[in-house]
Amino acid sequence: MSIFLRVAEVNDSNIFFNWVNKQDSLNIKIENKDKIDFGKHNKWFLERLKDSNTYIWVIEDSRKDALGQIRFQKKDNFYFDVDIYIISTFRLKGIALKGLKMAINKVKNLPLRAIVKKNNVGSIKLFTRCGFLIQSDDRLKWILVKN
């Protein structure tokens, strides 16, 4: 399946809101485990679009249907944290792997960090296949980095 990344736009706020509040998304979150109201989400989303330390893409198929999203957001002094979401009907088709590799190529040599909840085995496999290395772990999560 061919996929494409496009930079997220203001009009994408609704779809991101729906994705972040889906139960499958909430189940793997370390932070923000509860549903978010639209006002709070929209404020956050608009701030991210303006933030020079945030990159957000929508993953689309050849028909321009949205399949998910990838975000790199700098939250500390060095790493950009990775957030990825693929809608459930398109998981296990290689879309996350292709999309993440495409996003990494767009930002060339950006130091990336993925914080993965230990019940999310699919994500740990995804990140290690993209060259991330486990930096540390605790009983709840793995921290993987790619420099």
C-alpha positions, 0 to 999 in steps of 0.5 A, spaced: 500 500 500 502 506 498 502 512 503 504 519 503 505 524 509 502 531 509 503 536 514 497 537 519 493 543 518 488 547 522 482 543 519 485 536 522 484 538 529 477 534 529 480 527 526 486 528 531 481 529 537 477 523 535 483 519 534 486 521 541 479 519 545 479 512 542 479 507 547 485 503 543 489 510 544 487 511 551 489 504 553 496 505 551 497 512 553 502 513 559 500 520 560 493 523 558 489 516 560 482 520 560 478 522 554 480 530 553 475 535 551 475 538 545 476 545 547 483 543 551 485 539 545 484 544 540 488 549 544 493 544 544 493 542 537 493 549 534 499 551 539 503 544 536 502 547 529 505 553 531 511 550 535 517 550 531 519 544 536 513 540 533 512 536 527 506 533 525 504 529 519 497 525 517 498 519 514 494 518 508 493 513 502 493 514 495 485 516 495 487 522 501 484 518 506 487 519 513 490 513 516 493 515 522 498 521 524 506 521 526 508 527 531 515 529 533 515 534 539 521 536 543 519 536 550 526 536 553 532 539 552 535 534 547 530 529 544 523 530 540 518 525 543 515 520 538 507 519 538 504 515 532 497 512 531 494 508 526 487 507 525 485 500 527 483 497 521 490 499 518 494 496 523 499 490 521 499 492 514 506 496 515 503 503 515 506 505 521 513 502 519 513 506 512 510 512 515 515 512 521 521 511 516 518 517 511 518 522 517 525 520 520 527 521 513 524 528 513 527 531 519 534 528 518 538 526 524 533 529 529 534 526 536 528 522 537 525 518 543 519 513 544 516 512 550 512 505 550 508 502 555 510 495 556 503 492 554 504 495 547 509 490 544 507 492 537 510 499 538 516 496 541 517 492 535 516 498 530 521 502 534 526 497 534 525 495 526 526 503 525 533 503 529 531 505 536 535 502 541 532 501 548 536 506 553 532 504 559 526 501 562 522 500 568 516 496 570 511 501 566 515 503 560 521 502 555 525 508 553 528 508 546 532 513 542 535 514 535 540 519 534 
